[in-house]
Amino acid sequence: QVQVVESGGGQVQPGGSLKLSCAASGNIFSITTMGWYRQGPGKERDLVAAITSGGTTNYAESVKGRFTISRDGTKNTVYLQMNSLKPEDTAVYYCYSMGPYGTSMVWGQGTQVTVSS
């Protein structure tokens, strides 16, 4: 069984930066992909960014060029560096991990990101 725990949310002004962290524990050898979804007020939960165990990354069009996902294999941790934040980035950000072929999806508890002046 895998567990993931997020940290690093908060409030920031438009144009500012935040860095989210997601630490995995448990049966980490079963993980093939980790990433982040977000859910804004009254919206569906959408993929923000993902990274595979091989280092391949994938981003939502709305965050390309502003967000960067990375991982530290020695710490079993994935990071989401968010720059040039906009009010529309306001959401609860959920970390997830996934096994082969989309199996064994595990969610974190979520962390609030608020972009407001």
HELIX and SHEET records of a PDB file:
HELIX    1   1 ILE A   28  SER A   30  5                                   3    
HELIX    2   2 GLU A   61  VAL A   63  5                                   3    
HELIX    3   3 PRO A   87  ASP A   89  5                                   3    
HELIX    4   4 PRO A  100  GLY A  102  5                                   3    
SHEET    1   A 4 VAL A   2  SER A   7  0                                        
SHEET    2   A 4 LEU A  18  GLY A  26 -1                                        
SHEET    3   A 4 THR A  77  MET A  82 -1                                        
SHEET    4   A 4 PHE A  67  ASP A  72 -1                                        
SHEET    1   B 6 GLY A  10  VAL A  12  0                                        
SHEET    2   B 6 THR A 111  VAL A 115  1                                        
SHEET    3   B 6 ALA A  91  MET A  98 -1                                        
SHEET    4   B 6 THR A  33  GLN A  39 -1                                        
SHEET    5   B 6 ARG A  45  THR A  52 -1                                        
SHEET    6   B 6 THR A  57  TYR A  59 -1                                        
SHEET    1   C 4 GLY A  10  VAL A  12  0                                        
SHEET    2   C 4 THR A 111  VAL A 115  1                                        
SHEET    3   C 4 ALA A  91  MET A  98 -1                                        
SHEET    4   C 4 VAL A 106  TRP A 107 -1                                        
END                                                                             
